[in-house]
Structures are given as structure tokens and as C-alpha cells.
Amino acid sequence: MMNKIVLIIIILSIKQPILFGQNNIDKELMRNVYKINSLDYNVVDVDLVFLDKALAGKEIVVLGEHYHGDANTIQLKSRIIKYLTEKHNYKTIFYELPYEDVNRINYLAQDSLEYLVFLSTLLPVTDATWDLYTNISKHRKGISFEGIDISMQRTCMGSEYYYDSIFVRTSNKTLIDNWKVFGRIYSYSINFNKLSKEVFEYLKEKKEIVLNEINKNSQFNDSLKIRYGLVIENMYREIVRFNNTNPLRESIKRSIRDSTMFFNFKTLYENYYKGQKIIIIVSNYHASRNITSLHKGFKDLTLGDYLYNYLGDKIYTIAGTSYSGFTGSQYVESTIPKPKKRSYEELIHRKKYKYAFIDLSKNIYKNNLYLNAVGYNSLKLSNWNKIFDGVIYTEISKIEKEKYNLNVETNISLDSLYFLENIYQMGYINAVRKRKCYECEDKLAFDDVNLSVYIRKGVVRFSKMK
């Protein structure tokens, strides 16, 4: 009998800490979990007031998402962006889009409707994104919008446009001739991804000549010098990124991309936006820092690492996660695996919250907990606040494939039309430019043409009106 009593006491002594330990975890975490009532963009934002305290003293807010098609996360982020722009004076948005593409639409778009049309060529227009994009377009004079990603092969329309743009502003033959060579090598590399070592050296030489000629050119103001320089540096890095034969090729591609995103951010920040409040919209991976602690042997630095090393506590990084549903994009989707026990997702699910925010920066509990915020891999870590400062949670994630329908008429310049032709490689637009004007002696002069604009299923179609 005595042995049985001793055995029972031993069993209880083992189980009790586990039970009470789980309760302690729940209590500790729930002190910093805030319920969010709705995804509706237009509701009164009383359920977001927790951000006032969480973001006090923060200059940069980084908003992540697993993949760019996660509709509910995007809707929740859109509400947060609206709250930050209206209540906390965050008037600059940096987006995971190629720098030169966004710079170009900032230059070309004449009104909010035209800006929305251009924006829709770079980003899918869905019910989830509609409110955010229309708000950015409507307030484009009050909200600055910049791309910070590296040049992308899928757009690959930088060289022709920026050659035209440089040409009409300068008579510098050395600049124009070397820019032609640089642009041709860029176009070749986009198609073939194979450049010899000799061509690389030649390309680097041409890049330095172009940058030098731009910087000493009195016909360019300081802002043009900065922005042309960014375009050329991004194009060069894209060539390097896709033309390496190193066995660690994928790692090098990631590393070049994130370092370039930071290069773009830092250049824009120091020349235009220093001291301003900024929102950065990227994937969870790019937003994370210290990710090497999650993956053995992983050595790549992310944008989040660079940002934190540069600005420290001025930054607050928020990841996105979901309990169930689908993640991916318009073209590829996957089922979210069920979160493990002792995970943040499972904890909030048990509380029956549809939407929530976790302020990781305030959590001091040091036991290992799971979180699915990096690739839905259910990774375990004790101090997730070293990776992210906060997490937005949605119960269900979904992918929206049907695009928002827009049927409007607008005036658009032929210069703008040329921009759209480059994006869709002349495949979707039935209208004729005056002429390409690559070798024109006079400045480009475009007439306006009336076009019928209509967006469906991700394609912007323009047809000339009678």
C-alpha cells in the first residue's frame, strides 16, 4: 500500500509541472494577445488601438505575409496600414516590388485612376487588395509609394524606358553609347542567363562609366542622379544574380536579392525619407531577422537583418500566420499543415479568436513554442521575439483567384501606353505609338489618346476607342 501511495505521488509530481506549465504559458502569452474583430477595411478601428502602445517610438513598421496571395492576411494588413497612415502619420510605403517599375509609374501616372491601372499591372487586384490599392492611388500625393525589390526578369523593361528617359534629358554621347551597350547585355542576360567572365568584366566597366557620366552630368538634378543610379545598380545586380554557376546558386540569389532590397531602402531613406515614419510590405522571410537560429547551416542575411543592424529598435516587424486553409499565390497554392500543440496558432485557436495580434516583443516566457510564420514549417524556438516583434493571426487563410472587375474609361498618354506595352510584351494592347524615338534628335512629344480600360483576371486590356 505504501509503495502505491509513493508511486502516485511521484506520478503527480511529474505531471503537475507540465499541467501548470501549460497554464503559465497560456496566461503569459495571452497577456500580449489582442483580439481583432473584423477584416472589414471600413469598420471603426477601435480594435486596433493596441498598436498605439506596441509601436510607440517606432519609425519603421515591417508587415509580412507568408505568400503574396494570402487574402485574409492581406486584408488584415490593409486595415493596419490604414490605421497607421491615418492615426500615426506613416505616410511612406515601401513595397516588395522592383524599384524601377514603381519609380516609373510614379513618374508617368497623371491621376489616381491611371495610377491604379498601372499598379494593377504589378499587383493582383482582388477583393482583398482593392481597398488598399485604391487608397494608395487616391492619396498618392499624400502617401509616398516606393518599390525596394531588385529588378525582376518577368518585367525586364527597364533598359528601353530609362534609355529614352536619359536621352531626352542629355546630349552626353558617352553616356548614351555606354548605356546602349549596358542595356543590350541586360536584355541578352534576361533571355539566356549565361555570360562569360569576360563579358561580366566588360559589363562592370560599362556600368561604372554610365554611373560616372550620370553623376557628373550638370543636366541632371541630384534626384535624377540618385534614381538613375539605383536603376543601373539594380539591373547589374539582377544580371549577377541569375548568371552565377556557384554550387550554392540559390543561396547566392537569395543573398543578392535581400542585400539589394536593403541597398534600395537605405538609398531612398537617406536621400528622401530620413526621419519619416515608414511602412515596409514584404514576405515573412524578408521581414525576419536572426533566421540562422532556425535553420542549421543557413547563413544568408535577410532584409530584416540588414534593417535591424542599421536602425535597431526603431524597427517593429510583424509576421503573418494562419491556423488553417490555403497559402500561396494566384497560380500555386498549398494546404496549411495543422499547427502542432504548444504553438501560438493552436493557443489562439483554443481561445476561438478569428483574428488576433501577438505582441512578441513583450513576451518574456523562454520555453520552446512552435510558430508557423516561416514557411509553415512548425518551427520551435524559445525566443521568437528575436525573429519577429509581433504576429498577426487569421483563423483561416484563403487564396483569391477572381480579380476585382473594373470597367472604366480614361485618358492615357502614349508614353504611358509604351510602359504598359513593355510589361505585357506588346501582347495585350491594340494601339499604335507615334514612333519608338530611340534615335530622335528632338524631345519625345506624345499626343493623348482615349482608351477604354478594363481589368479582369489580372490582365489590363486597352483598346482604342472609336
LOMARBA-918699 format. One line per field, with one value per residue (C-alpha): x, y, z; residue in three letters; residue number from 1. Coordinates in Angstrom, 2 decimals. Each point is the difference from the previous one (the first is absolute). Layout:
X: (X_...)
Y: (Y_...)
Z: (Z_...)
rest: (ALA_...)
nr: (NUM_...)
//
This chain:
X: (0.00_2.82_1.68_-3.19_-0.32_3.64_-0.54_-3.08_1.91_2.87_-2.38_-1.78_3.28_0.99_-3.32_-0.80_2.79_-1.05_-3.61_0.78_2.79_-2.49_-2.34_2.87_0.81_-3.62_-0.22_3.34_-0.70_-3.62_1.10_1.41_-2.61_-2.59_-3.23_-0.78_-3.68_-0.15_1.79_-2.35_2.09_-2.69_-0.85_0.90_3.52_-0.65_1.32_3.42_0.79_2.47_2.33_0.30_2.01_1.74_1.40_0.83_3.33_0.24_1.00_-0.20_-2.78_0.68_-3.13_0.51_-2.09_0.74_-0.70_-1.33_-3.35_-1.08_-3.22_-1.05_3.47_0.10_-3.40_1.09_3.22_-2.02_-1.98_3.23_1.51_-3.10_0.19_3.68_-0.34_-3.04_0.75_3.79_1.23_1.74_-0.09_2.59_-0.48_2.87_-1.21_1.58_-0.15_2.87_1.33_0.07_-3.58_-1.51_2.28_-1.27_-3.70_0.63_1.39_-2.60_-3.35_-1.85_-2.98_-1.28_-1.82_3.02_2.15_-2.38_0.12_3.80_0.12_-2.29_2.56_2.47_-2.36_-3.09_-3.23_-2.33_-2.65_2.78_2.25_-2.53_-0.44_3.74_0.86_-2.80_1.00_3.64_-1.08_-2.50_2.49_3.10_0.91_-0.22_1.44_3.37_0.22_3.36_1.21_3.09_0.38_2.73_-0.71_-2.13_0.36_-3.76_-0.28_3.36_-1.02_2.44_2.64_-2.13_-2.05_2.93_2.05_-2.78_-0.32_3.73_0.20_-2.57_1.85_3.57_2.19_2.87_1.08_2.29_-2.89_-2.43_2.42_1.02_-3.59_-0.94_2.64_-0.99_-3.69_0.69_2.04_-2.78_-2.61_2.21_0.61_-3.73_-0.58_3.00_1.38_3.47_2.77_3.71_2.45_1.31_-3.48_-0.58_3.16_-1.04_-3.48_1.44_2.22_-2.99_-2.02_2.72_0.26_-3.78_-0.14_2.94_-1.51_-3.35_1.55_2.05_-2.74_-1.20_-3.22_-1.21_-1.11_1.06_-3.22_0.34_3.59_-1.09_-2.91_1.83_2.85_-2.40_-1.43_3.41_1.26_-3.15_0.27_3.65_-0.76_-2.81_2.44_2.44_-2.79_-1.11_3.38_1.97_1.09_0.89_-1.26_-1.71_-1.83_-3.40_1.57_1.94_-3.18_-1.80_2.93_0.34_-3.73_-0.24_3.19_-1.32_-3.34_1.91_2.22_-3.12_-1.63_3.09_0.55_-3.61_-0.12_3.16_-0.78_-3.77_-1.61_2.32_-1.93_-3.35_-2.22_0.12_-1.95_1.84_-2.11_1.89_-0.23_0.62_3.34_1.32_-1.43_1.60_3.34_2.35_-1.54_3.29_-1.10_-2.89_1.93_3.21_2.64_-2.11_2.25_-1.92_-0.79_-3.54_-1.32_-1.12_3.57_1.32_-2.76_0.45_3.79_-0.51_-2.87_-0.29_-2.95_-1.54_-1.45_-3.03_-0.50_-3.36_-0.38_-3.21_-1.25_-3.19_-1.42_-1.38_-0.97_2.14_3.12_1.80_-0.76_-2.37_1.76_1.29_-1.65_0.57_-1.92_1.17_1.05_-1.78_2.00_1.63_-0.98_1.86_-0.08_-1.17_-2.58_-1.43_-0.17_-1.99_-2.21_-0.97_-1.00_-2.35_1.43_-0.52_2.55_2.62_3.29_2.85_2.47_3.09_2.20_-1.69_0.19_2.59_-0.90_3.07_-1.30_-0.06_-3.19_-0.95_-0.85_-0.82_1.07_3.02_-1.27_-2.62_2.71_-1.16_3.37_0.69_1.87_0.09_0.52_-2.04_0.27_3.53_-1.52_-3.15_-1.42_-3.61_-2.30_-3.41_-2.16_-2.96_-1.96_-0.34_2.20_-1.32_1.24_-2.11_0.19_-2.78_1.17_-1.95_-1.86_0.51_-1.53_0.93_1.04_2.99_2.51_3.50_3.06_1.87_3.02_-2.08_-1.24_3.61_0.53_-2.89_1.15_3.34_-1.65_-2.15_2.58_-2.30_-2.50_-3.14_-0.24_-1.47_1.27_2.87_2.75_1.04_3.51_2.54_2.24_3.18_2.09_-2.16_1.87_-2.94_-1.59_-2.75_-3.41_-3.00_-3.61_-2.74_-2.22_-3.34_0.02_-2.54_1.52_-1.24_1.50_-0.98_1.89_3.24_0.25_-0.31_-1.38_-0.04_-1.83_-0.09_-3.35_-1.76)
Y: (0.00_2.37_-0.72_0.91_3.30_0.83_-0.87_2.26_2.88_-0.45_-0.03_3.13_1.76_-0.65_0.96_3.02_2.23_-0.91_0.93_3.14_0.80_0.01_2.23_2.37_0.10_0.79_2.77_1.52_0.05_1.11_3.15_1.11_-1.43_2.46_-1.01_1.69_0.13_0.24_0.06_2.69_2.92_2.54_-0.91_2.35_-0.90_-0.28_-3.58_1.20_2.42_-2.53_1.16_3.39_-1.53_-2.75_2.44_2.88_1.49_-2.19_1.68_-3.05_-2.62_-3.11_-1.97_-3.57_-2.74_-3.63_0.34_2.87_-1.65_-0.50_1.99_0.22_1.00_2.68_1.33_0.18_1.73_2.46_0.98_0.46_2.10_2.20_0.41_0.89_2.50_1.73_-0.15_-0.12_1.93_-2.87_1.65_-2.07_-3.56_-2.13_-3.09_-3.27_1.11_0.77_3.48_1.13_-1.13_2.03_2.96_-0.03_0.00_2.77_2.05_-0.91_-0.13_3.29_-0.74_-2.55_-2.11_-0.27_-0.81_-2.81_-1.39_-0.03_-1.46_-2.82_-1.07_-0.75_-1.30_-2.24_1.91_-2.03_0.73_-0.35_2.61_2.36_2.30_0.35_0.70_2.48_1.79_0.24_1.25_2.51_1.45_-0.30_3.65_-0.54_-3.53_-0.75_-3.43_-1.59_-3.41_-1.42_-3.38_-0.84_0.08_-2.94_-2.03_-0.20_3.77_0.61_3.27_2.29_0.50_1.38_2.37_1.39_0.33_2.14_1.94_0.71_0.84_2.80_1.62_-0.04_0.36_-1.93_-2.43_-2.01_-0.61_-1.00_-2.31_-1.86_-0.20_-1.67_-2.68_-0.49_-0.32_-2.51_-2.26_0.23_-1.05_-2.87_-1.26_0.04_-2.43_-2.29_0.30_-0.82_2.57_-0.71_1.39_2.37_1.36_0.51_2.08_1.96_0.54_1.21_2.45_1.38_0.30_2.09_2.25_0.56_0.75_2.39_1.84_0.33_1.33_2.69_1.02_3.54_-0.64_-2.36_1.26_-1.88_-2.00_-1.27_-1.02_-2.02_-1.68_-0.79_-1.37_-2.30_-1.34_-0.82_-1.60_-2.14_-1.17_-0.91_-1.96_-1.86_-1.10_-1.20_-1.76_-2.12_-0.59_-1.82_-3.62_-0.44_-3.27_2.22_1.83_0.23_1.28_2.62_1.08_0.47_1.85_2.40_0.70_0.85_2.07_1.92_0.61_1.53_1.99_1.46_0.71_1.67_2.15_1.20_0.42_2.07_2.21_0.48_-1.48_0.24_0.85_-0.93_-2.88_-2.85_-3.21_-2.83_-2.76_-3.24_-3.74_-1.51_-1.33_3.40_1.60_-2.49_0.42_-2.49_-2.70_-1.88_-1.14_-1.92_-1.84_-1.82_1.00_2.87_3.05_2.46_3.44_1.24_3.51_-0.14_-0.65_2.94_2.30_-0.95_0.38_3.42_1.46_-2.26_0.69_2.49_-3.04_-2.14_-3.12_-1.78_-3.43_-1.60_-3.50_-2.07_-3.08_-1.72_0.45_0.64_2.04_0.91_2.20_0.32_-2.86_-2.34_-0.84_-2.49_-1.13_1.40_-2.89_-0.28_1.90_-2.09_0.12_2.60_2.38_3.60_-0.94_-2.84_2.22_2.74_-2.58_-1.38_3.52_0.02_3.23_0.40_2.79_1.07_1.77_-1.37_2.52_-2.21_2.87_-0.09_-3.78_-1.05_-3.70_-1.97_-3.56_-1.35_0.69_-0.73_2.66_-0.52_3.43_-1.12_-2.17_-1.82_-2.35_-0.10_1.07_0.05_2.77_1.48_3.64_0.74_3.69_-0.23_-0.84_2.16_2.65_-0.91_-2.35_0.54_-3.12_-1.04_-3.15_-0.91_0.92_0.03_0.78_2.29_-0.84_2.15_3.53_3.10_1.18_3.58_1.44_3.63_2.46_2.25_2.08_-1.43_1.38_-1.97_0.13_-1.81_-2.39_-0.86_-0.84_-2.47_-1.49_-0.84_-1.71_-2.22_-0.28_1.58_-2.85_1.59_3.55_0.99_3.50_1.48_2.23_3.01_-1.46_-1.60_3.03_-1.80_2.21_3.14_3.28_1.87_-0.65_-2.58_1.54_-2.22_0.72_-1.24_-2.78_-1.07_-3.61_-2.33_-1.65_-3.15_-2.37_-3.63_-3.04_1.88_1.30_3.67_0.29_3.22_0.48_3.19_1.75_0.95)
Z: (0.00_0.91_-3.33_-1.91_1.87_-0.76_-3.67_-0.23_1.60_-2.47_-3.00_1.20_0.64_-3.61_-1.60_2.13_-1.32_-3.55_0.65_1.92_-2.48_-2.87_2.00_0.66_-3.69_-0.83_2.57_-0.91_-3.72_0.27_1.84_-3.33_-2.38_-1.28_-1.68_-3.33_-0.86_-3.77_-3.35_-1.27_-1.25_0.82_3.60_2.84_1.14_3.75_-0.05_-1.23_2.81_1.46_-2.80_1.70_2.82_-1.97_-2.59_2.32_-1.09_-3.12_-3.26_-2.28_0.02_-2.10_-0.94_-1.17_-1.57_-0.79_-3.68_-2.05_-0.68_3.63_-0.23_3.66_1.16_-2.71_1.07_3.62_-1.01_-2.08_3.10_1.94_-2.80_-0.07_3.80_-0.10_-2.84_1.51_3.75_0.21_-3.03_-1.82_-3.42_-1.89_-1.22_-1.31_-1.84_-1.14_-3.63_-2.41_0.69_-3.61_-0.74_2.84_-0.70_-3.54_0.83_2.55_-2.88_-2.62_1.80_-0.26_2.26_2.51_-2.58_-2.25_3.03_0.97_-3.53_0.04_3.50_-1.10_-2.61_2.79_2.70_-0.19_0.50_2.23_2.60_2.59_-1.62_-1.51_3.01_0.56_-3.63_-0.52_3.20_-1.13_-3.42_1.40_2.46_-2.17_0.65_3.75_0.15_-1.58_-1.63_-0.90_-1.18_1.69_-1.71_-2.50_-3.75_-1.02_-3.18_-0.39_-0.48_-1.68_-1.58_1.73_-2.65_-2.84_2.12_1.96_-3.15_-1.49_3.24_0.21_-3.69_0.11_2.92_-1.25_-3.06_1.63_-2.73_2.31_2.38_-2.75_-1.82_3.14_1.20_-3.30_0.53_3.61_-0.92_-2.78_2.30_2.58_-2.58_-1.20_3.52_0.75_-2.87_0.37_3.56_-1.29_-0.12_-0.19_2.52_-2.65_-0.72_3.73_0.25_-3.08_1.48_3.30_-1.88_-1.92_3.21_1.64_-3.05_-0.07_3.73_-0.26_-2.97_1.77_3.18_-1.72_-2.43_0.73_-1.97_2.75_3.38_3.14_0.17_-3.58_0.66_3.02_-1.76_-3.24_2.08_1.86_-3.26_-1.42_3.22_0.24_-3.59_0.50_3.17_-1.74_-2.69_2.64_1.89_-2.94_-1.63_2.68_-0.22_3.67_1.59_2.61_-2.79_1.73_3.21_-1.97_-1.81_3.32_1.48_-2.95_0.00_3.69_0.02_-3.02_1.69_2.89_-2.36_-1.63_3.36_1.42_-3.10_-0.04_3.79_0.27_-2.99_0.29_3.10_2.99_3.15_-1.55_1.08_-2.50_-0.65_-1.79_-1.60_-0.74_0.60_3.43_-1.17_-1.06_3.16_2.40_1.73_1.69_-2.17_0.19_3.47_-1.61_-2.73_0.71_-2.53_-1.37_-0.31_-2.18_1.35_-0.61_-0.55_3.64_1.14_-1.98_1.23_3.64_-0.17_-1.58_2.05_3.06_2.27_-2.41_-1.81_0.88_-2.15_-0.30_-1.63_-1.24_0.84_-0.16_1.70_-3.11_-3.63_-3.06_-0.67_-3.21_-2.98_-2.91_-1.76_2.72_3.28_2.80_3.06_3.31_2.29_3.34_2.63_2.70_3.63_2.03_-2.96_-0.15_-2.65_2.11_3.08_-1.76_-1.73_3.41_1.03_-3.04_-1.42_-3.76_-0.22_2.49_0.59_2.14_1.39_0.17_1.12_3.41_0.48_2.55_0.17_-1.11_-0.59_-3.53_-1.95_-3.59_-2.58_-3.67_-1.16_-2.05_-2.84_2.11_1.22_3.65_1.31_3.72_1.76_3.47_-0.88_-3.11_0.85_-1.39_-3.41_-0.02_2.34_-0.62_-1.92_-1.59_0.06_-2.13_0.74_-3.68_-2.95_-3.53_-3.50_-2.17_-3.68_-1.37_-0.59_0.80_-3.08_-1.09_-3.15_-0.52_-2.66_0.42_-1.91_-0.12_-1.75_-2.61_2.29_2.62_-2.66_-0.84_3.67_-0.08_-3.28_1.56_2.96_-2.19_-2.76_-2.57_0.42_1.41_-1.26_-3.35_-0.64_-1.93_1.33_-1.99_-0.31_2.28_-0.09_1.06_-2.29_-0.11_0.09_1.49_3.38_0.06_-0.63_0.57_-0.81_2.32_-1.24_1.48_1.10_1.51_3.06_1.52_2.53_0.37_1.22_0.47_-3.55_-0.83_-3.51_-1.97_-3.25_-2.01_0.17_-3.23)
rest: (MET_MET_ASN_LYS_ILE_VAL_LEU_ILE_ILE_ILE_ILE_LEU_SER_ILE_LYS_GLN_PRO_ILE_LEU_PHE_GLY_GLN_ASN_ASN_ILE_ASP_LYS_GLU_LEU_MET_ARG_ASN_VAL_TYR_LYS_ILE_ASN_SER_LEU_ASP_TYR_ASN_VAL_VAL_ASP_VAL_ASP_LEU_VAL_PHE_LEU_ASP_LYS_ALA_LEU_ALA_GLY_LYS_GLU_ILE_VAL_VAL_LEU_GLY_GLU_HIS_TYR_HIS_GLY_ASP_ALA_ASN_THR_ILE_GLN_LEU_LYS_SER_ARG_ILE_ILE_LYS_TYR_LEU_THR_GLU_LYS_HIS_ASN_TYR_LYS_THR_ILE_PHE_TYR_GLU_LEU_PRO_TYR_GLU_ASP_VAL_ASN_ARG_ILE_ASN_TYR_LEU_ALA_GLN_ASP_SER_LEU_GLU_TYR_LEU_VAL_PHE_LEU_SER_THR_LEU_LEU_PRO_VAL_THR_ASP_ALA_THR_TRP_ASP_LEU_TYR_THR_ASN_ILE_SER_LYS_HIS_ARG_LYS_GLY_ILE_SER_PHE_GLU_GLY_ILE_ASP_ILE_SER_MET_GLN_ARG_THR_CYS_MET_GLY_SER_GLU_TYR_TYR_TYR_ASP_SER_ILE_PHE_VAL_ARG_THR_SER_ASN_LYS_THR_LEU_ILE_ASP_ASN_TRP_LYS_VAL_PHE_GLY_ARG_ILE_TYR_SER_TYR_SER_ILE_ASN_PHE_ASN_LYS_LEU_SER_LYS_GLU_VAL_PHE_GLU_TYR_LEU_LYS_GLU_LYS_LYS_GLU_ILE_VAL_LEU_ASN_GLU_ILE_ASN_LYS_ASN_SER_GLN_PHE_ASN_ASP_SER_LEU_LYS_ILE_ARG_TYR_GLY_LEU_VAL_ILE_GLU_ASN_MET_TYR_ARG_GLU_ILE_VAL_ARG_PHE_ASN_ASN_THR_ASN_PRO_LEU_ARG_GLU_SER_ILE_LYS_ARG_SER_ILE_ARG_ASP_SER_THR_MET_PHE_PHE_ASN_PHE_LYS_THR_LEU_TYR_GLU_ASN_TYR_TYR_LYS_GLY_GLN_LYS_ILE_ILE_ILE_ILE_VAL_SER_ASN_TYR_HIS_ALA_SER_ARG_ASN_ILE_THR_SER_LEU_HIS_LYS_GLY_PHE_LYS_ASP_LEU_THR_LEU_GLY_ASP_TYR_LEU_TYR_ASN_TYR_LEU_GLY_ASP_LYS_ILE_TYR_THR_ILE_ALA_GLY_THR_SER_TYR_SER_GLY_PHE_THR_GLY_SER_GLN_TYR_VAL_GLU_SER_THR_ILE_PRO_LYS_PRO_LYS_LYS_ARG_SER_TYR_GLU_GLU_LEU_ILE_HIS_ARG_LYS_LYS_TYR_LYS_TYR_ALA_PHE_ILE_ASP_LEU_SER_LYS_ASN_ILE_TYR_LYS_ASN_ASN_LEU_TYR_LEU_ASN_ALA_VAL_GLY_TYR_ASN_SER_LEU_LYS_LEU_SER_ASN_TRP_ASN_LYS_ILE_PHE_ASP_GLY_VAL_ILE_TYR_THR_GLU_ILE_SER_LYS_ILE_GLU_LYS_GLU_LYS_TYR_ASN_LEU_ASN_VAL_GLU_THR_ASN_ILE_SER_LEU_ASP_SER_LEU_TYR_PHE_LEU_GLU_ASN_ILE_TYR_GLN_MET_GLY_TYR_ILE_ASN_ALA_VAL_ARG_LYS_ARG_LYS_CYS_TYR_GLU_CYS_GLU_ASP_LYS_LEU_ALA_PHE_ASP_ASP_VAL_ASN_LEU_SER_VAL_TYR_ILE_ARG_LYS_GLY_VAL_VAL_ARG_PHE_SER_LYS_MET_LYS)
nr: (1_2_3_4_5_6_7_8_9_10_11_12_13_14_15_16_17_18_19_20_21_22_23_24_25_26_27_28_29_30_31_32_33_34_35_36_37_38_39_40_41_42_43_44_45_46_47_48_49_50_51_52_53_54_55_56_57_58_59_60_61_62_63_64_65_66_67_68_69_70_71_72_73_74_75_76_77_78_79_80_81_82_83_84_85_86_87_88_89_90_91_92_93_94_95_96_97_98_99_100_101_102_103_104_105_106_107_108_109_110_111_112_113_114_115_116_117_118_119_120_121_122_123_124_125_126_127_128_129_130_131_132_133_134_135_136_137_138_139_140_141_142_143_144_145_146_147_148_149_150_151_152_153_154_155_156_157_158_159_160_161_162_163_164_165_166_167_168_169_170_171_172_173_174_175_176_177_178_179_180_181_182_183_184_185_186_187_188_189_190_191_192_193_194_195_196_197_198_199_200_201_202_203_204_205_206_207_208_209_210_211_212_213_214_215_216_217_218_219_220_221_222_223_224_225_226_227_228_229_230_231_232_233_234_235_236_237_238_239_240_241_242_243_244_245_246_247_248_249_250_251_252_253_254_255_256_257_258_259_260_261_262_263_264_265_266_267_268_269_270_271_272_273_274_275_276_277_278_279_280_281_282_283_284_285_286_287_288_289_290_291_292_293_294_295_296_297_298_299_300_301_302_303_304_305_306_307_308_309_310_311_312_313_314_315_316_317_318_319_320_321_322_323_324_325_326_327_328_329_330_331_332_333_334_335_336_337_338_339_340_341_342_343_344_345_346_347_348_349_350_351_352_353_354_355_356_357_358_359_360_361_362_363_364_365_366_367_368_369_370_371_372_373_374_375_376_377_378_379_380_381_382_383_384_385_386_387_388_389_390_391_392_393_394_395_396_397_398_399_400_401_402_403_404_405_406_407_408_409_410_411_412_413_414_415_416_417_418_419_420_421_422_423_424_425_426_427_428_429_430_431_432_433_434_435_436_437_438_439_440_441_442_443_444_445_446_447_448_449_450_451_452_453_454_455_456_457_458_459_460_461_462_463_464_465_466)
//
